[in-house]
Amino acid sequence: MTRKPGGKNNAITHGAYAKDLLLPDECPEEFELLHRGLIEEWNPTGTLENHTVLTLAQYMWSKRRNERFYHEEAVDSRYQNADEMRWIIYLTDGLDGAETLEQATPFISKLPELYRAWMEEQVPRSKFDDDKSWIKCLRRRILGFAMQNERFAIATRHLTGKSHRSANLRELTAKKIAIDERLDACIDKAVKRLAQLKAFKRIVAEQTSAERTFDQRSVADHRPRTSANKTDRRRHISSNIFPRRKSNG
């Protein structure tokens, strides 16, 4: 299907719209690819059709997002504290290069509240002669405290048993299915609207074409007679007034 002039500007340019539609960790280029594919498929013309195609892209993107969230939440429970562990390791790596309290403070201030309270009780600065020895001990003790918390979390999850995890998974799956059904209904509604808009514009175009053809025929019927028609009419009148005499011979 041939694209109408200006159609190439219907797509998102350099992810300009996507910045307002996507979450920070989502890829604008992937959304733009989806949007462009729908534009190629529906070839929208006019503001309303373009808006409907963009809405359709949003619903389809939301369904992909729901799928991703489901898989992230449904992973095995032993990885639930992985983000916290990675954050603690990152902060302790920063402490490894610090030698003064001033250098260590930016990393200590970003520790979870539980860790800061534990640190003030178990590893206070007042028990050490200098900042460097305190920071070195603090780094080692923080990692040990983090491992202790992780072991406790694993033991707690083990005690809850597989039945509890299965129940959580069933609940999560039910929520995902419910969201998918609502999004599918929205997608169907957007597709139906696009089809109706296309059909309505086609009907209007056919009616306009028929009216134009009728007008052209009406003009032709009321067009003045040509000179040839006038000559034939004069001959007919003359023959009636002056009838041709028959020859005697």
C-alpha positions as CSV (number, residue, x, y, z in Angstrom):
1,M,0.0,0.0,0.0
2,T,1.4,3.4,-1.0
3,R,2.0,5.7,1.9
4,K,0.4,9.1,1.7
5,P,2.6,12.2,1.7
6,G,3.9,13.0,5.1
7,G,3.2,9.5,6.4
8,K,6.8,8.9,7.3
9,N,6.4,11.6,10.0
10,N,3.6,9.6,11.7
11,A,6.1,7.5,13.6
12,I,7.9,8.5,16.8
13,T,11.0,10.4,15.9
14,H,14.1,9.6,18.0
15,G,11.9,8.3,20.8
16,A,10.5,11.8,21.5
17,Y,7.0,10.5,22.6
18,A,8.4,7.4,24.2
19,K,10.2,9.3,27.0
20,D,6.8,10.2,28.4
21,L,5.2,6.7,27.9
22,L,7.9,4.3,29.2
23,L,9.4,3.4,32.5
24,P,13.1,4.4,33.2
25,D,14.4,0.9,32.6
26,E,12.5,0.4,29.3
27,C,14.0,0.8,25.8
28,P,12.5,3.7,23.7
29,E,13.9,2.1,20.5
30,E,11.9,-1.1,21.1
31,F,8.7,0.9,21.6
32,E,9.4,2.9,18.5
33,L,9.9,-0.3,16.5
34,L,6.5,-1.6,17.7
35,H,4.9,1.8,16.9
36,R,6.4,1.9,13.4
37,G,5.3,-1.6,12.7
38,L,1.7,-0.7,13.6
39,I,1.9,2.4,11.3
40,E,3.1,0.2,8.4
41,E,0.2,-2.2,9.1
42,W,-2.6,0.4,9.4
43,N,-1.2,3.3,7.4
44,P,-3.1,5.8,9.5
45,T,-4.3,9.1,8.0
46,G,-5.4,12.1,10.1
47,T,-5.1,13.0,13.7
48,L,-7.6,10.5,15.1
49,E,-6.2,7.5,13.3
50,N,-2.7,8.3,14.3
51,H,-3.8,8.8,17.9
52,T,-5.6,5.4,17.9
53,V,-2.5,3.7,16.5
54,L,-0.4,5.2,19.2
55,T,-3.0,4.1,21.8
56,L,-2.9,0.6,20.4
57,A,0.9,0.5,20.7
58,Q,0.7,1.6,24.3
59,Y,-1.7,-1.2,25.1
60,M,0.5,-3.8,23.4
61,W,3.6,-2.4,25.2
62,S,1.7,-2.6,28.5
63,K,1.0,-6.3,27.9
64,R,4.7,-7.0,27.2
65,R,5.5,-5.1,30.4
66,N,3.0,-7.2,32.4
67,E,4.7,-10.4,31.0
68,R,8.1,-9.1,32.1
69,F,6.9,-8.1,35.6
70,Y,5.4,-11.6,36.0
71,H,8.6,-13.4,35.2
72,E,10.6,-11.1,37.5
73,E,8.2,-11.7,40.4
74,A,7.9,-15.4,39.7
75,V,11.6,-16.2,39.9
76,D,12.7,-18.6,42.6
77,S,12.5,-17.0,46.1
78,R,16.1,-17.5,46.9
79,Y,17.0,-14.6,44.6
80,Q,14.7,-12.1,46.4
81,N,17.5,-10.5,48.4
82,A,19.9,-10.4,45.4
83,D,19.5,-6.7,44.8
84,E,20.3,-5.8,48.4
85,M,23.4,-8.0,48.4
86,R,24.6,-6.4,45.2
87,W,24.1,-2.9,46.7
88,I,25.9,-3.8,49.9
89,I,28.9,-5.2,47.9
90,Y,29.0,-2.1,45.8
91,L,29.1,0.2,48.9
92,T,31.8,-1.9,50.6
93,D,33.9,-1.8,47.5
94,G,33.7,2.0,47.7
95,L,34.8,1.8,51.4
96,D,37.8,-0.2,50.3
97,G,39.3,2.9,48.7
98,A,38.4,5.3,51.6
99,E,41.0,6.2,54.2
100,T,39.2,9.0,56.1
101,L,35.8,9.5,57.7
102,E,35.0,12.2,55.1
103,Q,35.7,9.8,52.2
104,A,33.7,7.0,53.8
105,T,30.6,9.0,54.7
106,P,29.0,9.1,51.2
107,F,29.0,5.2,51.2
108,I,28.0,4.8,54.8
109,S,25.0,7.2,54.4
110,K,23.6,5.0,51.6
111,L,23.6,1.8,53.7
112,P,20.1,0.5,54.6
113,E,18.8,1.8,57.9
114,L,19.2,-1.7,59.5
115,Y,22.9,-1.7,58.6
116,R,23.5,1.8,60.0
117,A,21.8,1.0,63.3
118,W,23.8,-2.2,63.6
119,M,27.1,-0.4,62.7
120,E,26.5,2.3,65.4
121,E,26.0,-0.4,68.0
122,Q,28.6,-3.0,67.0
123,V,31.3,-1.0,65.2
124,P,31.4,2.5,66.6
125,R,34.1,4.9,65.5
126,S,35.1,5.6,69.1
127,K,36.6,2.1,69.5
128,F,39.3,2.7,67.0
129,D,42.4,4.9,67.0
130,D,42.1,6.2,63.5
131,D,39.7,6.3,60.5
132,K,41.7,3.9,58.3
133,S,41.6,1.0,60.8
134,W,37.9,1.7,61.5
135,I,37.0,1.7,57.9
136,K,38.9,-1.5,57.2
137,C,37.1,-3.3,60.1
138,L,33.8,-1.8,59.1
139,R,34.0,-3.1,55.6
140,R,34.7,-6.6,56.8
141,R,32.0,-6.6,59.4
142,I,29.4,-5.2,57.0
143,L,30.0,-8.1,54.6
144,G,29.7,-10.6,57.4
145,F,26.5,-9.0,58.6
146,A,25.1,-9.1,55.1
147,M,25.9,-12.8,54.8
148,Q,24.3,-13.5,58.1
149,N,21.1,-11.8,57.0
150,E,21.1,-13.8,53.8
151,R,21.5,-17.1,55.6
152,F,18.6,-16.1,57.9
153,A,16.5,-15.2,54.9
154,I,17.2,-18.5,53.2
155,A,16.4,-20.5,56.4
156,T,13.1,-18.5,56.8
157,R,12.1,-19.2,53.3
158,H,12.9,-22.9,53.7
159,L,10.6,-23.1,56.7
160,T,7.7,-21.5,54.9
161,G,7.7,-24.6,52.6
162,K,6.9,-25.1,49.0
163,S,3.1,-24.8,49.6
164,H,3.5,-21.1,50.6
165,R,5.5,-20.3,47.5
166,S,3.0,-22.2,45.3
167,A,0.2,-20.2,46.8
168,N,2.0,-16.9,46.0
169,L,2.7,-18.1,42.5
170,R,-1.0,-19.0,41.9
171,E,-2.0,-15.6,43.2
172,L,0.6,-13.8,41.0
173,T,-0.6,-15.8,37.9
174,A,-4.2,-15.0,38.6
175,K,-3.3,-11.3,38.7
176,K,-1.4,-11.5,35.5
177,I,-4.3,-13.3,33.7
178,A,-6.7,-10.6,34.9
179,I,-4.5,-7.8,33.7
180,D,-3.9,-9.5,30.3
181,E,-7.7,-9.9,29.8
182,R,-8.2,-6.2,30.5
183,L,-5.4,-5.2,28.1
184,D,-6.7,-7.6,25.4
185,A,-10.1,-5.9,25.7
186,C,-8.5,-2.5,25.2
187,I,-6.5,-3.8,22.2
188,D,-9.6,-5.2,20.6
189,K,-11.4,-1.9,21.2
190,A,-8.6,0.1,19.6
191,V,-8.5,-2.3,16.6
192,K,-12.3,-2.0,16.2
193,R,-12.1,1.8,16.3
194,L,-9.4,1.8,13.6
195,A,-11.4,-0.5,11.4
196,Q,-14.5,1.7,11.8
197,L,-12.6,4.8,11.0
198,K,-11.2,3.3,7.8
199,A,-14.7,2.0,6.8
200,F,-16.4,5.4,7.5
201,K,-13.8,7.3,5.5
202,R,-14.2,4.8,2.6
203,I,-18.0,5.2,2.6
204,V,-17.7,9.0,2.6
205,A,-15.2,8.9,-0.2
206,E,-17.5,6.7,-2.3
207,Q,-20.5,8.9,-1.7
208,T,-18.6,12.0,-2.6
209,S,-17.4,10.3,-5.8
210,A,-21.0,9.3,-6.7
211,E,-22.3,12.8,-6.1
212,R,-19.6,14.2,-8.3
213,T,-20.4,11.8,-11.1
214,F,-24.2,12.7,-10.8
215,D,-23.4,16.4,-11.0
216,Q,-21.3,15.9,-14.1
217,R,-24.1,14.0,-15.8
218,S,-26.7,16.7,-14.8
219,V,-24.5,19.4,-16.4
220,A,-24.1,17.4,-19.6
221,D,-28.0,17.0,-19.8
222,H,-28.5,20.8,-19.5
223,R,-25.7,21.7,-21.9
224,P,-26.8,24.0,-24.9
225,R,-27.3,22.2,-28.2
226,T,-24.5,22.2,-30.7
227,S,-24.5,24.0,-34.1
228,A,-25.1,20.6,-35.8
229,N,-28.2,20.0,-33.8
230,K,-29.5,23.5,-34.6
231,T,-28.9,22.9,-38.4
232,D,-31.0,19.7,-38.3
233,R,-33.8,21.5,-36.5
234,R,-33.9,24.3,-39.1
235,R,-34.0,21.7,-41.9
236,H,-36.9,20.0,-40.2
237,I,-38.9,23.2,-39.9
238,S,-38.1,24.3,-43.5
239,S,-39.3,21.0,-44.9
240,N,-42.6,21.4,-43.1
241,I,-43.2,24.9,-44.4
242,F,-42.0,24.3,-47.9
243,P,-42.8,20.7,-48.8
244,R,-40.8,19.3,-51.7
245,R,-42.8,19.0,-55.0
246,K,-43.0,15.7,-56.7
247,S,-41.6,15.5,-60.3
248,N,-44.1,14.8,-63.2
249,G,-41.6,13.1,-65.4
